[in-house]
């Protein structure tokens, strides 16, 4: 069952960021007013401000990601017989960005990311887990595949990683994850959802 309580992890990050910011600002301000400046207090104040900055930046990143996620979901118009629930809460905490059920009973757990494009590098002879790289060949800062799999397993669904900003072809990994890079039409095609006036 989906909980009505929204999943907003950035709220706590903002709260803790604020708790560190004001003491850090006060200590730093007090230290620079002293003659001579007490270096230990100054370092302590700057340290608090540094921790505050990291927490607030992390909160802002998560909040921005959620706004992008919501705007991507907002343009989706599913045909009759399909059911779509955004921010589907999981019993053990966390949420699925978009939980979709098809008329034939299939369930899709869609994780939405702001990543522009990724390159899937398959290991030699297909041994081992595939690597997700940027078009420049660098590893992603955070691998979204484990989260996508966990969410899908929690609802016995098909894992889908949707990158609305991407332009590459849809790829299905051996672990079952479908990586969709493209707009709503690419997503609908990947899950087999045909809408009126669309042809693949």
ChimeraX attribute file (.defattr): number of C-alpha atoms within 10 A of each C-alpha:
attribute: neighborCount
match mode: 1-to-1
recipient: residues
	/A:1	7
	/A:2	12
	/A:3	13
	/A:4	9
	/A:5	9
	/A:6	11
	/A:7	17
	/A:8	14
	/A:9	13
	/A:10	20
	/A:11	15
	/A:12	13
	/A:13	20
	/A:14	18
	/A:15	15
	/A:16	16
	/A:17	23
	/A:18	17
	/A:19	14
	/A:20	20
	/A:21	22
	/A:22	15
	/A:23	16
	/A:24	24
	/A:25	16
	/A:26	12
	/A:27	18
	/A:28	22
	/A:29	15
	/A:30	15
	/A:31	20
	/A:32	14
	/A:33	10
	/A:34	9
	/A:35	7
	/A:36	8
	/A:37	12
	/A:38	14
	/A:39	12
	/A:40	10
	/A:41	17
	/A:42	19
	/A:43	15
	/A:44	16
	/A:45	23
	/A:46	18
	/A:47	16
	/A:48	21
	/A:49	24
	/A:50	16
	/A:51	16
	/A:52	24
	/A:53	17
	/A:54	13
	/A:55	22
	/A:56	23
	/A:57	16
	/A:58	17
	/A:59	22
	/A:60	16
	/A:61	13
	/A:62	17
	/A:63	16
	/A:64	14
	/A:65	15
	/A:66	20
	/A:67	12
	/A:68	16
	/A:69	22
	/A:70	16
	/A:71	11
	/A:72	19
	/A:73	18
	/A:74	10
	/A:75	10
	/A:76	14
	/A:77	12
	/A:78	15
	/A:79	13
	/A:80	9
	/A:81	9
	/A:82	15
	/A:83	13
	/A:84	17
	/A:85	15
	/A:86	16
	/A:87	21
	/A:88	23
	/A:89	22
	/A:90	16
	/A:91	12
	/A:92	7
	/A:93	8
	/A:94	15
	/A:95	21
	/A:96	26
	/A:97	23
	/A:98	21
	/A:99	23
	/A:100	22
	/A:101	17
	/A:102	18
	/A:103	12
	/A:104	8
	/A:105	9
	/A:106	13
	/A:107	20
	/A:108	23
	/A:109	29
	/A:110	27
	/A:111	24
	/A:112	24
	/A:113	19
	/A:114	16
	/A:115	14
	/A:116	15
	/A:117	18
	/A:118	22
	/A:119	17
	/A:120	17
	/A:121	13
	/A:122	15
	/A:123	11
	/A:124	8
	/A:125	6
	/A:126	10
	/A:127	8
	/A:128	9
	/A:129	12
	/A:130	16
	/A:131	16
	/A:132	20
	/A:133	17
	/A:134	15
	/A:135	12
	/A:136	8
	/A:137	12
	/A:138	12
	/A:139	14
	/A:140	13
	/A:141	8
	/A:142	8
	/A:143	12
	/A:144	14
	/A:145	19
	/A:146	11
	/A:147	14
	/A:148	23
	/A:149	22
	/A:150	15
	/A:151	26
	/A:152	23
	/A:153	13
	/A:154	13
	/A:155	16
	/A:156	14
	/A:157	19
	/A:158	21
	/A:159	26
	/A:160	26
	/A:161	24
	/A:162	29
	/A:163	26
	/A:164	24
	/A:165	16
	/A:166	18
	/A:167	15
	/A:168	16
	/A:169	11
	/A:170	18
	/A:171	16
	/A:172	16
	/A:173	14
	/A:174	11
	/A:175	11
	/A:176	13
	/A:177	20
	/A:178	23
	/A:179	24
	/A:180	28
	/A:181	23
	/A:182	19
	/A:183	17
	/A:184	18
	/A:185	16
	/A:186	20
	/A:187	23
	/A:188	17
	/A:189	16
	/A:190	17
	/A:191	18
	/A:192	10
	/A:193	15
	/A:194	14
	/A:195	14
	/A:196	6
	/A:197	5
	/A:198	9
	/A:199	8
	/A:200	7
